[in-house]
Amino acid sequence: MKKAKQTRATRGADEKPTKITIATRGVDAFEAEIPRYRGPMKTGSMPKLLKKDNIKKRFERTNIERPPRSAKQINFGDQMPRGSRRDVRLGAERQQYVRLRIRVSNGRLSVVDSHLVDGPLGQVTAFPSGNAYEVTLGDRLLHAGALPDVGVQRSFPNPRGPREQRGHYLTEQSVYEFMARIPASEVTRDTIGRIAVRLHRVKEHVRAEHVGNAPLAQQFERNIRPVAELVGLPESALPEAIDRRGGRTAKG
C-alpha cells in the first residue's frame, strides 16, 4: 500500500522564522534575568611578584657587569662635563675690559676718562678707510678697533641752496675724541707705564681672517700708517682705581 507523499508548505519571501519562546514559571519572558558570571575575586594584598620589595630584591640579585674605571682622562673634544657649561658662562661674565676715552688735540693723545666694563672683549678683523686705533704692550697687540669717521665733520647738502652747498663737504677737526678698549687683566701697576695707544690712518679698506699679536703697522704695512701715539696710561685707568670711584658699567 503506497503512502501518500506529504508536501511541505513553501515559505514566502516575507515570512520570517519565529523565535523560540522560553517559558519560565511566574516570570514574563521579557523580564527574565540574564545570567551573570563572576570573575576572579580581588584580594586585600598584592601578588607576591608585584610587591615593591620583591622587585627591588630581584634587581639587586641581578649581576650587572660595569665597565672598569680608567685612570686615564678621556678627551671629549668640544664636549664639556656636566656642570662645566655654567662655569664657562660665569667665566665669560667675569671678564672685563677698560674703556678709555682718548682726546686728540693737534695730533697729541691724552686720556680723558676711563670705565670698567663687565664682559668679554671681541676683536674686529676689518678696518675700513679712515682711521683705526691699537693698544700695544711692547711688540704685542692687546686690542685694535676701526674708526672710519673719527675727526671728520660731515655737512649735509642743501638742494635749494647755491651750487657750492649742494654737495657733501668733509671738514677735518683739530680736536676730537674716540674710544679705545683694552683687556682689564693687561692693565696693572707693572704694565701701565708701558702700554701704548696709537692712532692710525687707513689708506684703503683692509680685511683679514685673523688679526695676530703683532702691531697693525706690521700686519698691514701697505695700508696703515701711525699718525699719533701715547705711551703710558694714568693710574686712574687701573681697574681697581676705576672700581673705587664707581666707574663700573655693564655696557661697552
trRosetta pair geometry for C-beta under 8 A, 3 or more apart (Angstrom, degrees):
i j d omega theta_ij theta_ji phi_ij phi_ji
11 15 4.8 -118 -175 74 94 136
12 15 4.7 102 59 -7 79 105
21 29 5.8 -63 -162 -104 92 158
22 29 6.0 136 63 -133 74 101
22 32 6.7 18 87 -66 124 166
23 29 7.5 -50 -98 -81 34 103
24 27 4.3 -36 111 62 128 100
24 28 7.8 -3 61 67 113 9
24 29 6.7 151 16 -91 103 57
24 32 5.7 153 -20 -100 154 107
27 31 5.8 -127 -178 86 90 99
27 32 5.9 107 129 -92 125 64
28 31 4.5 66 64 19 96 105
28 32 7.5 -124 94 -39 52 70
29 32 6.0 -20 -162 -25 38 114
38 41 7.7 15 158 -66 116 77
46 50 5.0 -111 165 85 116 108
46 51 5.5 145 89 -76 122 72
47 50 4.8 71 64 14 91 107
47 51 7.6 -138 91 -29 48 78
48 51 6.3 -38 -161 -3 35 114
48 54 6.3 104 163 -60 66 165
49 54 6.2 -128 -138 117 29 146
49 55 8.0 78 168 -69 55 78
50 54 7.5 51 55 60 15 124
50 55 7.4 8 -158 -48 29 113
51 54 4.4 82 68 9 95 107
51 55 6.9 -166 90 -9 48 85
52 55 5.8 -56 -149 35 32 110
52 56 6.4 32 154 -19 66 107
53 56 5.7 -55 -150 36 32 112
53 57 6.4 31 153 -19 66 105
54 57 5.7 -54 -148 36 33 110
54 58 6.4 37 152 -24 65 102
55 58 5.7 -52 -151 31 33 113
55 59 6.7 26 153 -13 64 104
56 59 6.0 -59 -153 38 33 106
56 60 6.3 31 151 -20 67 108
57 60 5.5 -55 -145 38 35 113
57 61 6.3 33 157 -20 67 106
58 61 6.0 -58 -151 35 29 108
58 62 6.9 40 149 -35 61 99
59 62 5.6 -42 -154 13 39 117
70 74 7.2 85 73 -51 131 96
76 79 3.8 -83 150 67 117 107
76 80 7.4 -176 92 -62 134 18
76 81 7.6 143 19 -55 154 69
80 84 4.3 -133 172 80 112 119
80 85 5.4 133 87 -60 144 77
80 88 7.1 -78 -123 -21 163 135
81 84 5.0 82 62 -9 76 122
83 86 6.2 -51 -166 31 47 109
83 87 6.9 46 143 -18 70 106
84 87 5.1 -52 -153 36 48 116
84 88 6.4 52 149 -24 73 98
85 88 5.6 -50 -152 32 35 112
85 89 6.6 35 151 -17 65 102
86 89 5.7 -53 -150 36 35 111
86 90 6.3 33 152 -16 67 106
87 90 5.7 -55 -147 40 32 110
87 91 6.3 37 152 -23 65 104
88 91 5.5 -52 -149 34 32 114
88 92 6.6 33 152 -19 64 101
89 92 5.7 -52 -151 33 34 110
89 93 6.5 31 151 -17 65 104
90 93 5.5 -53 -148 37 36 111
90 94 6.4 35 153 -20 66 105
91 94 5.7 -56 -148 36 33 110
91 95 7.1 49 150 -36 61 92
92 95 5.8 -37 -160 7 38 117
92 119 7.4 11 156 -147 79 56
92 120 5.4 -44 -158 -37 86 115
93 118 6.7 10 -178 168 66 110
93 119 7.1 -26 -133 -94 44 56
94 118 7.9 -55 -131 -152 19 93
95 118 7.6 109 81 -170 52 54
95 119 6.2 -12 84 151 93 18
95 120 4.5 39 89 -83 150 61
95 121 7.2 -136 150 -4 119 75
95 183 7.9 -58 -171 -141 96 95
95 184 8.0 154 178 31 55 108
96 116 5.9 2 -178 -177 127 92
96 117 6.4 153 -158 79 72 49
96 118 5.6 -39 -100 -106 86 45
96 119 7.3 70 -104 33 43 39
96 183 7.8 104 91 -165 54 59
96 184 4.0 -6 101 9 98 146
96 185 7.7 125 62 -34 83 74
96 239 6.7 93 112 -130 139 133
97 116 7.9 166 86 -153 30 53
97 117 5.4 -20 64 61 76 102
97 119 7.5 -54 14 76 97 68
97 120 7.9 55 -24 179 115 23
97 121 4.1 80 -54 -62 151 129
97 143 7.8 75 -152 -59 134 160
97 181 5.3 36 146 -176 133 100
97 182 6.2 167 -167 82 93 33
97 183 5.2 -63 -108 -109 89 36
97 184 5.3 -144 -107 -28 24 82
97 252 7.4 24 66 -110 115 121
98 114 5.7 -4 -176 -172 104 112
98 115 7.3 155 -157 77 57 40
98 116 6.1 -31 -102 -100 67 61
98 117 7.4 162 -102 16 16 85
98 181 7.1 160 82 -152 49 54
98 182 5.2 -17 58 63 96 89
98 183 7.8 28 14 109 80 12
98 184 5.3 120 -33 -93 84 73
98 187 5.5 18 -6 -6 147 155
98 237 6.0 80 179 -177 148 89
98 239 6.4 -118 -71 -78 109 80
98 242 7.0 175 -122 -22 99 158
99 114 6.7 156 80 -156 52 58
99 115 4.7 -12 57 59 104 92
99 116 7.8 -165 17 -78 81 14
99 117 5.4 62 -22 -22 113 123
99 179 5.9 -14 -173 -166 98 109
99 180 7.7 152 -160 79 50 41
99 181 5.5 -19 -105 -100 66 82
99 249 7.9 -41 26 50 134 123
99 252 6.2 165 -74 -149 135 75
100 111 5.6 -67 -162 -129 110 101
100 113 7.8 158 -157 87 46 47
100 114 5.2 -15 -104 -104 63 90
100 179 7.0 144 76 -159 51 55
100 180 4.5 -20 63 65 107 91
100 181 7.2 -170 19 -78 79 30
100 182 6.9 29 -12 5 115 107
100 197 7.1 -109 94 -91 154 151
100 233 7.4 -100 -106 -128 140 124
100 237 6.4 7 -97 -126 105 126
101 111 7.2 99 70 -163 58 60
101 112 4.6 -64 103 64 104 102
101 113 4.3 18 36 53 126 85
101 114 7.0 -142 14 -69 77 44
101 177 6.0 6 -180 -176 89 124
101 178 8.0 171 -152 88 53 27
101 179 6.1 -29 -100 -100 59 69
102 109 5.5 -16 -172 -160 113 101
102 110 7.1 145 -156 72 64 34
102 111 6.3 -40 -100 -99 64 53
102 112 7.0 164 -112 6 12 91
102 133 7.5 146 39 -125 154 153
102 177 6.5 157 83 -155 48 69
102 178 5.6 -19 63 64 99 74
102 179 7.4 158 17 -104 85 16
102 180 5.4 41 -17 -2 126 114
102 197 6.2 -155 -100 145 145 152
102 199 7.9 -175 127 -64 144 112
102 230 7.3 -158 -139 10 119 151
103 109 7.2 145 75 -152 48 49
103 110 5.2 -22 59 63 97 88
103 111 7.9 159 15 -109 83 6
103 112 4.9 82 -25 -44 112 119
103 175 7.1 -2 -177 -166 99 85
103 176 7.6 175 -151 95 60 29
103 177 4.9 -33 -99 -96 64 89
104 107 7.2 14 -174 -95 93 14
104 108 7.2 149 -154 69 53 37
104 109 6.0 -21 -97 -94 68 67
104 151 6.5 -34 74 -86 145 117
104 175 6.9 174 90 -143 62 39
104 176 5.4 -6 55 62 104 73
104 177 7.0 -179 13 -87 76 34
104 178 7.3 26 -15 6 113 98
104 199 6.6 40 -95 -53 131 167
104 228 6.3 134 -130 56 107 171
105 108 5.6 -32 70 60 75 90
105 110 7.1 -10 17 14 110 114
105 174 7.1 42 -152 142 52 79
105 175 4.8 15 -108 -111 77 90
106 174 5.8 15 -74 -180 64 101
106 175 7.5 -11 -26 -71 65 77
107 227 7.0 -108 -136 152 90 88
107 228 5.3 -169 -171 -91 61 112
108 228 6.7 -169 -101 -149 17 120
109 197 6.0 -147 147 93 155 112
109 199 6.6 167 -72 -16 127 116
109 228 5.2 132 -35 144 104 119
109 229 6.9 -120 19 114 130 11
109 230 3.8 -101 90 -44 121 118
110 230 6.9 170 -78 -111 30 140
111 114 6.5 1 -180 -49 119 105
111 230 7.4 149 -38 158 84 157
111 233 6.1 68 -41 -145 156 79
111 234 5.6 -145 67 11 135 106
111 236 7.7 173 118 71 129 106
111 237 6.2 -57 -178 -59 160 127
112 177 6.7 -37 10 -124 147 127
114 236 6.3 149 32 122 122 87
114 237 4.4 149 -59 -113 172 74
114 242 5.8 -96 111 -91 100 123
114 247 6.7 61 99 152 66 152
115 242 6.5 135 -145 -161 25 132
115 247 4.9 -138 -120 166 61 97
115 248 7.3 135 -174 -114 80 17
115 249 5.2 3 171 10 130 118
116 184 6.4 57 -140 -102 93 135
116 239 5.4 94 -109 -140 128 77
116 242 4.3 142 -29 111 108 137
116 243 6.0 -14 22 -63 161 76
116 247 5.8 99 10 104 86 86
116 248 4.7 -35 75 -105 105 69
116 249 7.1 146 75 21 51 67
117 181 7.9 -40 34 -132 137 111
117 248 7.8 159 -83 -160 25 59
117 249 5.5 -26 -102 74 71 87
117 250 7.4 101 -154 -148 68 10
117 251 7.0 -74 -138 92 109 22
117 252 4.7 71 -167 -90 158 78
118 248 7.0 46 -34 -177 97 102
118 249 7.6 -149 9 95 81 40
118 250 5.4 -25 45 -119 112 61
119 250 7.5 88 -26 -168 113 59
119 252 6.7 -103 65 -38 129 113
121 143 6.4 -50 148 -106 134 137
121 181 5.9 -179 -143 146 126 126
121 182 7.9 -8 -148 148 171 8
121 183 5.7 -141 32 -82 143 75
121 252 7.9 141 -107 -109 76 152
123 143 6.6 -138 -103 -135 91 72
123 144 7.0 52 -152 48 93 77
123 211 5.6 -132 154 52 125 127
124 127 7.3 116 115 -67 120 69
124 144 7.1 -105 54 98 90 80
124 145 6.0 90 17 -125 126 56
124 146 5.8 -83 103 -10 161 102
124 211 7.5 54 88 -20 48 145
125 207 6.4 56 130 -162 84 69
125 208 5.3 -122 -173 71 92 70
125 209 6.7 -18 -171 -177 145 9
125 210 6.7 -48 -118 -96 124 19
125 211 5.6 -153 -111 -29 68 97
126 146 6.8 -12 102 -56 65 145
126 205 7.3 1 -174 -175 95 93
126 206 7.3 176 -151 94 53 51
126 207 4.4 -5 -109 -108 87 88
126 208 7.8 -176 -78 24 49 58
127 132 4.7 -14 -146 -76 126 143
127 144 7.8 -45 -77 144 124 118
127 146 4.8 -175 -124 -99 62 99
127 202 5.2 -155 142 -111 109 150
127 205 7.1 176 92 -151 54 52
127 206 5.1 2 57 58 98 92
127 207 7.6 -171 25 -75 60 49
127 216 7.8 74 -47 -149 164 134
127 220 7.4 -151 46 29 138 173
127 224 7.3 18 108 -81 154 122
128 146 6.0 70 25 -166 77 137
128 148 4.6 6 79 -98 117 119
128 202 6.9 114 106 105 33 149
128 205 5.0 -17 -130 -112 54 96
129 148 7.1 62 77 -137 46 88
129 202 5.3 -157 -132 108 38 100
129 203 6.8 -44 -128 132 95 21
129 204 5.8 -26 -84 -130 106 23
129 205 5.3 -66 -32 -55 81 69
130 146 7.5 75 67 -180 114 87
130 147 6.3 -136 120 103 113 59
130 148 3.8 122 24 -151 157 45
130 149 6.2 -52 -145 -53 150 33
130 150 7.0 112 157 29 116 75
130 152 7.5 -94 -143 -6 105 138
130 202 5.7 11 54 51 44 109
131 146 7.9 127 91 -173 53 52
131 147 4.1 -36 90 85 97 106
131 148 7.1 -177 39 -96 64 14
131 150 5.1 -78 55 55 136 109
131 151 6.6 72 -21 24 152 120
131 178 7.8 -124 107 -70 134 163
131 199 6.3 -13 -170 -174 119 91
131 200 6.4 146 -161 80 65 55
131 201 6.1 -41 -104 -106 71 46
131 202 6.3 -178 -98 6 13 93
131 227 7.9 -72 -125 29 105 133
132 144 6.4 24 167 179 112 100
132 145 6.7 -178 -157 93 77 41
132 146 5.3 -40 -105 -115 91 46
132 147 5.7 172 -93 22 29 84
132 199 7.8 154 83 -159 39 50
132 200 4.7 -19 65 62 85 109
132 202 5.3 73 -10 -46 107 118
132 216 6.6 -166 109 -163 132 171
132 224 6.7 -46 48 -127 128 122
133 144 6.7 -177 94 -148 52 60
133 145 5.6 -1 55 56 91 85
133 147 6.0 60 -16 -18 92 127
133 178 6.5 172 -36 112 140 137
133 180 5.1 -102 128 -101 149 105
133 197 6.6 -6 -173 -173 112 88
133 198 6.6 160 -155 83 62 51
133 199 5.6 -28 -100 -102 83 58
133 200 6.9 177 -89 14 28 83
134 141 6.1 -60 -167 -136 118 99
134 143 7.3 177 -151 94 55 45
134 144 4.2 -14 -103 -102 82 94
134 145 8.0 172 -80 19 46 57
134 197 7.5 170 87 -150 44 47
134 198 5.2 -7 57 56 89 99
134 200 6.8 39 -2 -17 102 121
134 215 6.3 116 129 -150 157 76
134 216 4.9 -160 -52 -8 147 116
135 141 7.7 99 76 -164 52 59
135 142 4.6 -57 103 65 95 111
135 143 5.0 14 44 53 110 82
135 144 7.3 -159 20 -72 65 52
135 180 5.9 125 -54 169 115 120
135 181 7.5 -131 0 83 141 38
135 182 4.6 -96 122 -88 165 109
135 195 6.4 1 -174 -177 96 102
135 196 7.1 165 -153 84 49 49
135 197 5.4 -15 -101 -99 77 72
135 198 8.0 -179 -80 19 32 71
136 139 7.2 -19 -180 -140 125 12
136 140 6.3 150 -161 78 79 44
136 141 5.5 -45 -102 -102 87 46
136 142 6.1 175 -107 3 26 88
136 195 7.4 162 82 -156 40 57
136 196 5.1 -16 61 61 89 99
136 198 7.1 12 6 0 110 113
136 215 5.5 -13 -87 -94 147 98
137 140 5.2 -21 66 66 82 101
137 142 5.7 73 -9 -48 97 117
137 186 6.3 -138 -38 -174 144 119
137 191 5.8 -15 -133 -164 129 121
137 194 6.1 69 -150 112 75 101
137 195 5.5 -31 -90 -101 82 69
137 196 7.6 167 -85 18 32 78
138 194 6.6 9 -50 157 73 124
139 214 7.0 -24 167 -131 88 64
139 215 6.7 -91 -156 -21 58 101
140 213 5.3 -30 -145 174 75 104
141 144 6.2 -24 -172 -33 122 110
141 211 7.2 -100 112 150 152 104
141 212 7.2 102 34 105 132 56
141 213 5.3 -176 37 -167 88 39
141 214 6.2 15 -17 83 115 17
141 215 5.6 160 -71 -88 98 39
141 216 7.1 104 -109 -39 134 67
142 182 5.3 25 127 -140 133 90
142 183 6.3 -130 -176 20 102 94
142 186 5.4 158 -135 139 133 175
142 195 7.4 -16 0 -138 154 103
143 180 7.6 136 93 179 114 80
143 181 5.4 -86 131 93 156 79
143 182 5.4 -157 24 -102 127 50
143 183 6.8 152 -42 -19 120 77
144 211 6.4 -135 46 178 126 154
144 216 5.7 124 -122 -61 149 120
145 179 7.9 -34 86 95 160 78
145 180 6.9 -173 30 -125 125 58
145 181 6.6 80 -36 27 137 100
146 202 7.8 -11 -136 -21 85 158
147 150 3.9 -20 170 -1 114 130
147 151 8.0 57 145 4 122 95
147 178 5.3 -10 -119 -138 138 149
147 199 7.8 -41 44 -143 151 90
149 152 5.4 -103 -168 55 63 112
149 154 7.5 -41 -156 -28 120 118
150 176 6.2 151 177 129 78 137
150 178 4.8 2 -132 -79 145 125
151 172 6.0 10 148 -153 93 77
151 173 5.3 -142 -159 51 57 90
151 176 4.5 -166 -93 40 62 153
152 170 5.3 -19 -169 -165 110 104
152 171 7.2 137 -162 69 57 41
152 172 6.1 -35 -103 -100 65 57
152 173 7.1 -144 -75 2 15 90
153 170 7.1 142 71 -160 49 51
153 171 4.4 -25 62 65 103 96
153 172 7.7 -167 17 -77 82 8
153 173 5.7 94 -27 -50 105 103
154 168 6.5 -22 -161 -166 95 103
154 169 7.5 143 -156 77 47 49
154 170 6.0 -20 -99 -102 65 70
155 168 6.7 157 69 -157 71 52
155 169 4.3 2 39 56 122 96
155 170 7.8 -143 11 -68 82 28
155 171 7.1 61 -29 -8 105 108
156 168 7.8 -23 -125 -112 24 75
157 165 6.8 130 -158 150 57 61
157 166 5.3 37 -166 -173 110 34
157 167 5.8 3 -105 -103 113 3
157 168 6.0 -63 -51 -63 97 58
158 161 3.4 35 111 3 127 125
158 162 7.9 35 86 35 121 53
158 165 4.1 -10 44 139 114 117
158 166 6.4 -83 70 -84 59 49
159 166 6.1 70 -114 -130 40 91
161 165 3.7 -32 101 79 135 137
161 166 6.6 -167 68 -60 85 71
162 165 5.3 84 59 13 71 103
162 166 7.6 -124 103 -25 39 92
163 166 5.9 -49 -155 10 37 119
164 167 7.8 -64 -169 29 36 97
173 176 4.7 100 89 -49 129 111
178 199 7.8 121 41 -109 141 113
180 197 5.6 59 152 -138 177 124
181 252 7.1 21 -104 -161 139 121
182 186 5.9 -103 164 68 101 122
182 187 6.2 96 112 -49 123 111
182 195 7.1 46 -146 -165 161 140
183 186 4.7 85 76 0 93 106
183 187 7.7 -177 96 -9 53 85
184 187 5.9 -61 -154 34 43 107
184 239 4.6 71 -165 -80 112 134
186 191 6.3 -93 169 104 66 156
186 195 7.3 112 136 -98 106 126
187 191 6.7 -129 -128 82 28 109
187 192 6.0 57 -163 -90 74 88
187 195 6.9 -16 -106 -44 77 160
187 233 7.0 -43 -136 65 110 153
187 237 6.2 -105 -164 130 142 95
187 238 6.1 -173 140 -120 107 48
187 239 6.1 129 82 -27 114 89
188 191 5.0 69 50 22 83 97
188 192 6.6 -136 82 -33 33 88
188 238 7.5 60 -134 -131 24 98
189 192 6.1 -31 -125 6 27 118
189 235 7.9 23 -112 -124 82 94
189 238 6.9 15 -67 -108 71 135
191 194 5.6 -78 -159 51 57 101
191 195 5.9 67 146 -46 89 97
192 195 6.1 -39 -143 10 32 115
192 232 7.0 57 139 -155 65 64
192 233 5.0 -94 -168 61 85 96
192 234 8.0 -58 169 92 123 13
192 235 6.8 81 138 -96 161 54
192 237 6.8 154 -142 76 116 106
192 238 6.4 -47 -82 -76 146 89
193 232 4.7 -4 -150 -120 52 100
193 233 7.8 -119 -79 36 28 60
194 231 7.4 -25 -147 -173 33 92
194 232 7.1 24 -49 -83 18 68
195 231 7.8 160 87 -157 38 50
195 232 6.9 108 56 -104 68 22
195 233 5.3 -9 69 -12 121 110
196 229 6.2 -10 -173 -169 110 99
196 230 6.6 160 -156 85 60 50
196 231 4.7 -19 -102 -104 92 69
196 232 7.8 11 -86 -16 60 43
197 229 7.3 156 84 -156 51 50
197 230 4.5 -3 56 58 96 104
197 233 7.8 84 -21 -77 114 95
198 215 7.7 41 32 -157 150 117
198 216 7.8 -156 85 36 127 113
198 226 5.0 -56 -173 -127 122 116
198 228 7.0 161 -155 88 54 53
198 229 4.9 -11 -105 -105 81 80
198 230 7.7 -162 -71 26 41 64
199 226 7.0 102 74 -156 47 70
199 227 5.5 -58 101 63 94 90
199 228 4.3 14 42 54 114 98
199 229 7.5 -139 22 -66 71 43
200 216 6.0 -85 -41 93 164 140
200 217 7.2 -163 -110 -67 128 85
200 224 4.8 6 174 -170 138 100
200 225 6.5 148 -155 74 85 28
200 226 5.4 -56 -97 -96 74 49
200 227 6.6 133 -131 5 22 86
201 224 7.2 157 77 -150 47 53
201 225 5.6 -17 55 63 95 82
201 226 7.9 128 12 -145 76 6
201 227 5.1 75 -28 -36 102 125
202 205 7.5 56 151 -93 123 34
202 206 6.8 -128 -155 10 113 104
202 223 6.2 19 -159 148 70 95
202 224 5.6 -18 -103 -99 66 80
203 222 8.0 -93 49 135 132 62
203 223 4.9 -133 49 -154 96 63
203 224 7.4 -137 6 -68 84 33
203 225 7.5 50 -34 5 105 99
204 223 4.9 -91 50 -132 82 117
206 220 4.9 51 -175 -135 170 143
206 223 4.8 158 -55 82 125 154
206 224 7.1 -67 7 -39 152 104
208 211 5.8 114 78 -73 130 63
208 219 7.1 -35 -59 163 162 124
208 220 7.7 -122 -42 -66 125 110
211 219 6.9 66 -147 165 71 172
212 219 6.0 170 41 -95 102 128
214 218 4.4 -86 154 82 123 130
214 219 5.4 146 83 -50 107 93
215 218 5.1 89 66 9 78 102
215 219 7.2 -161 97 -2 39 91
216 219 5.7 -63 -141 44 37 104
216 220 5.8 -25 179 36 77 102
216 224 5.2 -69 140 122 107 162
217 220 7.4 -71 -119 65 18 65
217 221 5.9 55 170 -101 58 72
217 224 5.8 -129 -97 104 54 104
217 225 6.9 69 -119 -118 102 37
217 226 6.1 -42 -69 -30 132 98
218 221 6.2 5 -131 -58 22 104
220 223 5.0 -51 166 54 107 97
220 224 4.5 69 97 5 106 116
221 224 7.0 -69 -105 55 19 81
226 229 6.1 25 173 -58 133 103
230 233 8.0 75 133 -81 113 62
233 237 4.4 -65 158 50 124 149
234 237 5.6 111 67 -5 69 98
235 238 5.7 -16 -172 -10 59 115
235 241 6.0 127 146 -53 75 163
236 241 5.4 -138 -138 131 37 139
236 242 7.4 90 168 -70 63 71
236 245 7.9 -2 -152 5 93 148
237 241 7.3 36 48 65 17 126
237 242 7.2 14 -153 -50 28 111
238 241 4.2 82 64 8 95 108
238 242 6.9 -166 87 -9 47 84
239 242 5.7 -56 -147 37 32 110
239 243 6.2 31 156 -20 67 107
240 243 5.6 -52 -144 37 33 113
240 244 6.4 37 155 -24 65 103
241 244 5.8 -50 -148 30 32 112
241 245 6.8 12 160 -3 63 107
242 245 6.4 -69 -151 45 29 96
242 247 4.0 -88 -168 70 83 121
242 248 6.7 116 133 -63 98 65
243 246 7.8 41 -177 -72 31 23
243 247 7.2 -87 -65 50 24 77
243 248 5.8 37 -112 -51 68 113
249 252 7.9 148 101 -77 111 35
